[in-house]
Amino acid sequence: MKNLDLKDLEILVTMQDFQKQVEGYGLTTANILYRRPDHPWLLQSYVWQNYDLYPDFPELRSFLGFWQKSLEGVLHSVTVAHSRLIKPAEIKTVGGIFRLH
């Protein structure tokens, strides 16, 4: 595989994010409250953000499964916000161009 420089990597990631949006994914933000392993009475916040599918949130569910299996902090609550940034119906061809000057 070819070594990518930083600019090529940014373009690749941008293209992948755009493709997900066209496929119906939307930006999802989850505020995760969890109990600190060393002080269980203390809640700490972790913010997770990724493109995910509403309403099932397979990416978030996968992350939370990893959390419960691999991390010590017990989950207290998860608050989710989701926004579809681009939908396939919003992509339209240009019907005309108007030029001034």
C-alpha positions as CSV (number, residue, x, y, z in Angstrom):
1,M,0.0,0.0,0.0
2,K,1.2,3.5,-0.9
3,N,2.3,5.7,2.0
4,L,-0.1,8.6,2.3
5,D,1.0,12.1,3.2
6,L,-1.2,14.2,5.6
7,K,-3.1,16.0,2.8
8,D,-4.0,12.7,1.0
9,L,-5.1,11.2,4.3
10,E,-7.4,14.3,5.0
11,I,-8.9,13.9,1.6
12,L,-9.5,10.2,2.1
13,V,-11.2,10.7,5.5
14,T,-13.3,13.6,4.1
15,M,-14.5,11.4,1.2
16,Q,-15.4,8.5,3.6
17,D,-17.3,10.9,5.9
18,F,-19.2,12.3,2.9
19,Q,-20.0,8.8,1.6
20,K,-21.5,7.9,5.0
21,Q,-23.7,11.0,5.0
22,V,-25.0,10.1,1.5
23,E,-25.8,6.6,2.8
24,G,-28.0,8.1,5.5
25,Y,-25.5,8.3,8.4
26,G,-25.7,11.4,10.5
27,L,-23.4,13.0,13.0
28,T,-24.1,11.5,16.4
29,T,-22.8,12.9,19.7
30,A,-23.2,10.9,22.9
31,N,-22.5,12.3,26.4
32,I,-21.6,9.3,28.5
33,L,-21.7,9.5,32.3
34,Y,-19.8,6.8,34.1
35,R,-18.6,6.0,37.6
36,R,-14.9,6.4,38.3
37,P,-13.4,3.0,39.3
38,D,-11.4,4.5,42.1
39,H,-14.3,6.7,43.4
40,P,-17.6,5.0,42.5
41,W,-19.6,7.8,44.0
42,L,-18.1,10.3,41.5
43,L,-19.5,10.6,38.0
44,Q,-17.3,11.6,35.1
45,S,-18.3,12.6,31.6
46,Y,-16.9,11.3,28.2
47,V,-18.1,12.8,24.9
48,W,-18.2,10.4,21.9
49,Q,-18.8,11.6,18.4
50,N,-19.0,9.7,15.1
51,Y,-21.3,9.2,12.1
52,D,-24.1,6.7,12.9
53,L,-27.5,5.5,11.7
54,Y,-30.6,6.7,13.4
55,P,-32.5,5.1,15.2
56,D,-30.5,1.9,15.9
57,F,-27.1,3.6,16.4
58,P,-24.9,0.5,15.5
59,E,-21.6,2.4,15.9
60,L,-22.5,3.7,19.3
61,R,-23.8,0.3,20.5
62,S,-20.5,-1.2,19.3
63,F,-18.6,1.4,21.2
64,L,-20.7,0.9,24.4
65,G,-20.2,-2.9,24.1
66,F,-16.4,-2.3,23.9
67,W,-16.7,0.0,26.9
68,Q,-18.5,-2.5,29.1
69,K,-16.2,-5.4,28.1
70,S,-12.9,-3.6,28.3
71,L,-13.0,-0.6,30.6
72,E,-13.5,-0.4,34.3
73,G,-15.8,2.6,34.6
74,V,-19.4,1.4,35.1
75,L,-21.9,3.3,32.8
76,H,-24.4,5.5,34.5
77,S,-26.2,7.1,31.6
78,V,-25.9,8.0,27.9
79,T,-27.5,11.0,26.3
80,V,-27.6,11.0,22.5
81,A,-28.0,13.8,19.9
82,H,-28.2,13.0,16.2
83,S,-28.2,15.2,13.1
84,R,-28.3,14.2,9.5
85,L,-26.0,16.6,7.8
86,I,-26.6,15.7,4.2
87,K,-29.5,13.5,2.9
88,P,-29.6,12.1,-0.6
89,A,-32.8,14.1,-1.3
90,E,-30.9,17.3,-0.6
91,I,-28.4,16.8,-3.5
92,K,-29.9,18.5,-6.6
93,T,-28.6,19.3,-10.0
94,V,-28.2,23.0,-10.8
95,G,-31.0,24.3,-13.0
96,G,-29.2,27.5,-14.1
97,I,-26.5,30.0,-13.4
98,F,-27.0,33.7,-12.9
99,R,-24.0,36.0,-13.3
100,L,-23.7,39.5,-12.2
101,H,-21.1,41.8,-13.9
